[in-house]
Amino acid sequence: MQEDLGLFQTIEERHSVKNYDPDFVLSQEDLEDILHAANLAPSSWNLQHWRFLVINEQSKQEELLPIAYNQQQIVDASAVIAILGDLEANKEADSITQSAVDAGFMSGEVKHLLVDQINKAYESSAAVGHQLALVNASLAAMNLMLAAKAKGFDTCPMGGFNAQKFLESFDIPKRYVPIMLISLGKALKPAHRSSRKPLSEKVFYNTMK
């Protein structure tokens, strides 16, 4: 296991890497540490809207390659993590809130009210489930990338892939929507550095007038 970097150093040093060492093998222990950190992301009502599909068999990465428009990192990275959002996360509300009750974090009365609130929100519009799946799974994705960098590994989020073909080829149930693919491994060469506009152009206080 590699020593973790500090948080601010990790954020500063994380860059999207597209060239990976194809011979590097990520240990199962490190992979699970990274996924554990991703799973600690915050989420609306604690519904934990994400699912992670780990693609780390070479044959499956090669199958994914044309679906991801032949981006070489798909096959050179140690793994590709598909971030999926749960469109029906409200179905988890009862079990999640019950675990909070069992742990003494919540009363049974509050649980009942909360589950009812969640279901009503989801029933109000299909757009609610889609929006929450997108936002909350993205929070988990960022946790994953920072955790990987803290352990000395590299990542790149990818939105360029054929979502429909991905769903079909990897047997994804209709309940889940693909949010992004994240390559994970060891950089073969440093990432291209990028710049950021100054905060003075990005930050506003109290009004945007």
N, C-alpha and C positions, 0 to 999 in steps of 0.2 A: 504493500500500500504506500502511496506517495503522500507526503506531508501537504496538508491543505494550505492554500494561500489565504491571506486575509480577505475579507469581503470587498473592500474598496479596490485592492490590488487585483482581485479576480475580475471585477467589473471593468477595470481599466485594460486588462490584458486579454479579455475575451474578444476575439475577432472571428468572423466566419472563415473557416478553412475549407478549401475545395480540393487540396492535394494531400492525400493520405498515404501513409506507409502501408502498402498492401500486405506486408509480412508481419505487421504488428498484431498481436492477439490480446484483446482486452479480457482480463480475468472476470470470471463470474462474480467474484466478490466485489470488484470495482463496479461492474455493471449494476449489481443490486444496490450498492451504496448510492449510486447516481439516481436510480429509479426511486429509491426510498426518499431521497431529498425532493424529487419531483412530486412525489405523492403527498408531501407536506404543504403544498401550495394552498392558499386560501381559496374558498369557493362560496358561491351564493348558497345560503342555508346549509353550508357544509355538505352539499350533495356530491361533491367530488366527481365532477362531470367528465373526467378524463379516463381514457383507457390507453394503454401503451402496447403496441404490437412491435415486438423486437424481431427484426429480420437480420439474422446473423449467420445463416447457412449460405454458403457461396452460391448454391444453385438457386435459392430464392432471391438473392441479391441480383443475380443475372436475369431472373424473371422480371424483377422490378425495373431493371435498367431501361428498357424501351418505354415503359410506362412513365418513367421520370425523364423522358426525352433525352436518354443516353448521356446523362451527366455522369462522368467517370467516377465521381466520389461515391456513387451508389455501390459500386463493386469493390472499390479500394478501401473504403472505411471498414473498421472492424465490425460495425453494425449500423443499421439504419433503424431509427425508432419512429414509427408512425404514431403521431398524436391524434387520437380520435376523441370526438366530443359526443357525449351521451345526450341524444335528443329527448330521451324519456327518463331523465335523471330523477324525476319525481317518484318513479316507482321504487327508488331506493330510500325514500324519505322515512318510511315506517321503520325499517331496520336500522338506519343510521340514528334516528332520534331515540329508538329503543336502547341502543348501545349507550347513548348519553344518559338515559334514565337509569340503566343498570349501573353505570359508573357514578351516579349521584350528581351528575352535572345538570340535570333537568328533571322537573317534576312530570308526572304522568299527565297532569292537566295541561301544562305548557306544551308537551309533546302533541297532544290531541289538537290543540289550537294551531300549532305550527304546521303539522301535516295537512290540516284542512286548508290553511293559507297557501301552502305550496301547491297543492292539487288545483285549487281554484285559479292560481296564477297560470299554471300550465294549460288548464282547460280554456282559458280566456282567448288564447291564440297560439297557433303553431309557431308563430314567430318568436314567442317567449322562449320556448325550448331551444330553438336554433340559436338565438342570440346568447343565451346562457351557456350553451355548449361551446360556442366559439370563444367567448370571453374567458370562461373559467379554464378550459383546456389550454388556452394560450398562457395563462398564469403558470400552469404546471410545466409547460414547455420551457419557459424562461428559467424556472427553478432547475430544470434538467440541464440546461446549457451552462448555467453558472456552477452547478455542482460538478459537472464534467471538467470545467476549466480549473476549479479549485483543486481537483485531483491531478492536474497536469495533462488533461486530455483536450481534444479539440472537437468542435461541432460546427455545423452549418444548417440553419433552418431553410427548408426548401418548400416553396409554394408551387413550383413548376412541375406539375405531374398531371396525368389524366386521371381525375378523381373517379370517374365511372369505371374505367378499366381496372383501377386499383381495387375498388370495392368488389368487382367481379372476380378478379384473379386471386385475391387473398381471402375470399369467403367472408367478407365483413357483413354482419347482420344490418338490416335496414335501420335499426335503432341508432347506429353510430354514423357520424359524418367525419370524413378525414379533414383535419385542420392543417397539418403540415407534416413533412418528413424531416427528420433531423439526422444527418450523418454524424457518426461518433467514432473517434479513433485517435491516431497520433499523426500530427502534421508531418508530411514529407518535406515541405518547405514552408516558411512563414507565410501567414496570410497577408494579402494586400491591406495595407493600413488605410483607414478612412478618417475623414475629418468630420467635425460637427460644427454647426452654426453656433455662434455665441448664445449664451443663455439669455442675453438681453433681447434676442429676437424670438425666443421660445417661451419665456416665462412672463405671465401677467398676474397682477395682483388685484383681486376684487372686481375688475371689469376689464373688458378688452377694447374699450374705446381708446 
